[in-house]
């Protein structure tokens, strides 16, 4: 008997245990429909027809023996079974994606993967990446943006930009962007030269109600010893990038992080509405898994980002 025969005919009860798994296409369709709430939008995202998406979802529901969606006149919502399934499927799909990224990185040592929030990716990493790519065209940097990131996800990437106090025992951490937060608005929205904190608290403000641990108006005012409760009538968003987009479109006064707003203020596109700013002891840190050796390309990009941050040209720095 050959070694191959021995490995493939063990008689193990585990053999073939994954033969009843649904197709990856069906799982991708489920993830897209559950996130977008629409078969049509999922079809557009996956470059398929709506009937193909419907067929994949029906096949998935048939294999599981339960409906995953509640069909409505306008879109679909997850059933109770669908919500339970989503909790297990999303991490599994993310794990598959990360595993593929790791294998591709092994085959392509000049590729660097970086994890960061949407705001940091859009307003800080992206400008840095343009400059880095011009200097090092031989290195490809992949940015994975997620507002659900935490320290447990860092080992799946070469580098990450993680918000906090820098105390992560399993990670190497260097502060890049010190937290500096102040209110801003478009020049045509605010007529006064400067508002007092008491005057500001009486204005309609763009509110941030996010699951991410970041400062909202209540915490910002508390930083200066003022109690504040947001009125229910104020416009509210659950993402920092949406809040900032509303500010840019002239929807009102909102909180901005210096790394997001400094350039727009310098160009006159936004103005600060008060001299008060909340500078905390927290920061966005460039981190990496201490148990995972960095490639030469990852080390180069890490050192380049740290040097760029030290120049102060692309990041808010403490006074």
N, C-alpha and C positions, 0 to 999 in steps of 0.2 A: 504494500500500500504506500502510495506516495504521500509526501507532506501535504500536498494539495487535497488529496482524498481525506486525510485526517482532519484538516481544518474545515472542510465543507460538509462533512458527514458526522458531526459530533453527536447528533441526536439530542442536542440541547433543547429544552422546552422554550428557549428564547428564539430559536431559529424561525425566521419568517414572521416575527411578531409585529413588524410594521407593514405587513402586506395589505392591511385594511385601512391604511391611512388615506385620506382624501388627496386629490391631486393638488400640486402646488398652485396651479392656475386657479382652482376653486378657492383655495385659501386666500390668494391674492385678490380675487374678486370680492370675497367676503370682507376683507380688511378695507378695501377701497369703498365699497357700498356702505359699510358701517360707519366709516369716517365722514363720508360725503353726504350720506342720507339720500342718495339718489342713484338709481340704476343708470340713468342717462349720463350723469357726471362721471360715474365710475367707468363707464364705457369710453368716454372721451379721454379720461386719464390713462386708461390701459390700452388705448388705440384698438378697441374692439367694438362690435356692434352691441346695441342694447339687448338684442335677442341672445347673443352669445353669453353676456353677463347673466341674464335671466336663467339660461340653461345651466350654467355652472353653479349658480346658487341653488337651483332646484335639485341638482345632482348632489350637492353638499347636504342639503336638508334631508334628502332621501336616505343618504348614507348614515346620517345621524339619527334619523327617525323623529325629527321634531322641527317645527318652523323656527327659523332664526330671525325673521323679520316680520313686522306687522305692516302690511301694505295699506297705504292711505292714498287719498286722492292726489295729494301733493307730496310725493316722495315716500320714503319708508323709514321706520324706526326699528331699533332692535327689540326683539321679544325678550322675555326674562332668560330664556335659554341662550339667546343670541348674546346678551350682555355677559353671561357666564362664560360662554365660548370665547368672546373677545378678550376677556381677561387672561386667558391661557394662550390664545393664538398670537396676540401681538408680541409678547416677549419671545415666543418661539420663532416668529418671522424675523424679529430683530436679531436674535441669536444666529440665525442662518445667514443674514446679511453680514454680520460682524465676522463670522467664520470665513465667509468668502473674501472679505476685505483683508483678513489676516493672511490667507493663502496667497492672494494676489500680491500683497506686500512682500511676502517671502520670495516670490518670483520676480518682483520688480522692486529692488532695494532703493531705487530712486523715487519711490512714492511714499508720501507722508500723510497719514490720516490724523485729522484734528477734530475734536468734539468741542462744541461751544453752544451757548444759547443763541436764539435768533438775533437778539439785539447786538451781542458782541460779534457774531458772525458778520452781520450786515454793516455795522457802523465802525468796527475796529479791525477785525481780521481781513475783511475784503480789501480795504485800502492798503493794508500791509502786504497782502498777497500779491497785489498788482506790482508793488515795488520789488518784492522778493523774486517774483517770476522774471522780471526784467533783468535782475542781477544773476539769477540762477535758472536759466531756461531748461537745464537738464533735469531739474527736480520737479515732480508733479505733486501738488498739495491738494488733498481731498478734504473738504470741510463738511462735517456732518452737524447740522443745526438741530437742536432739540431743547425745548424748555422743560423737559422731564428728566434731564440729566442729573446724576449725582455721582459720588465718588466710586460707587460700585461699577459704573460703566466705563471708567477710565482705562482699565486693562484691555478693553477691546479696541483701543486706539493707541497710536504712537504718543500723541499729546492731547491735552484738553485744557480748556480755560474754565476754571472752577471758581465760583464765588464763595467767599467765606473768610475765616480768620487764618487760614493757612495751616491749621493743625490737623493734618491727615497722616497718621503714622506710616501708612503703606505707600505714600506718594512723595515724590520730590516736588517741591513747590517754590515758585518764585513770584512775588507780587508784580503784576503788570500794570493794572489800572486801579488806583486808589479811588474809593467811592466818594464822589462829589456831586451833590444833587441840589438843583435850584429850579425855581419856577420860570418858565419862558412862555412867550406867545409871539404871534406874528405882529409886526409893527402896526398894522391897521386894526388890530384887535384891542390893543392897550393904548390909551391916549395919554395917561399920566406918565410923568417922567419916572416916578417910583412910588410903589404902594407900600404902606406900612403893613405889618403882619396882621393887624386887626382889620384893616381895609381888605386885605387879600382874603381873609377868612370869610368875609361877607359876599365875595364874588362867586358866581357860578364857576365851578372848576371841573376840569376833565379828570374823572376818577379812575384809579387803577385798582381792580379787585382780582388779584392773581393768586393762584395756588403757589407760585414761586415765591420764595422768601425774600421779597424786596420791599423797599420803603413806599408807603402810600401817603396820602395827605395827612391822615391822622398822626402817623409816626413822624412825619416831617415837621408839623407844627409842634408836636410834643418835644422835639429836639430843642425848641426854643421856649419851652415851658408854657405853651398855649394848648388848651383843650379844644379839640375840634371834632365834630361829628358831621360826616358828609350828608347833605340832604338827598333824599331819594330821587329828587328831580334832576340831579346832575347826570350828565352823560357818563357812562361807565363802560370800560373795556377790561377784558381779562388778560390781555397781552400788552407788554410794554411797547412793542413795536406798533401796535394799533393805536395806543395812546399818543405816541410820538407822531404818527401819521396824521392823527386828528389835529394835533397842535400845528403841524405844517400846513394843513388845509384851512386853518383859521377858525377851527371849531371853538377855541377858547384858550384858557390858561391851563397849562399842565406841568407836571414835574418832568425834568429832563436830567439825565446823567451827563456829566461833562463830556465823556468820550463820544456821546451821540450828538450833542448840540454845539460844541465849541466851534466847529467849522461853519455851521449855519449862522451863528452869532457873528463871527468874524466877517462873513459876507453880507451881513445886514438883513438876512432872511428871517431871523428870529431876534428877539431882544429879551434880556432878563428884566423881570418886573419888580425885583427887589434885590438889594445887595446881600440879603441873607442867603446863606448856602449851608447845607448840612454835609460836613465832612466827617465820615465815620472811621472806625478802625478796621473796617472790612475792605476787601479788595477782590478783584478778579485775578486769580493766580494761574500761571502757566504750570501745569502739573504733568507728571508721567508716573507710570507704575515702576516702583523701585525693583520689582522682581522681573521686569521685562527689559532686557538691554535695548537701548536705542540704537537704531542704525546710524550710519555716518550722516545720511541725509537728514534724519530726524534731529540729530544733535546740532547740525548746521542751522536748521530752521529754528530750533529752540534758542540757540545762542543769538541768532539774528533778531528774533522777536524781543528778547530781553534787552539787547543793545538798542533797538529801536524805541522800546518803551523808556529806556533810560534817557534818551534824547529829549523826551517830552513832547515831541512833535505830533505823535499820534495817540497820546493818552493823557488823561487828567492826572496830575501829580499833586501830592500834598504840598501845601506851602511850607 
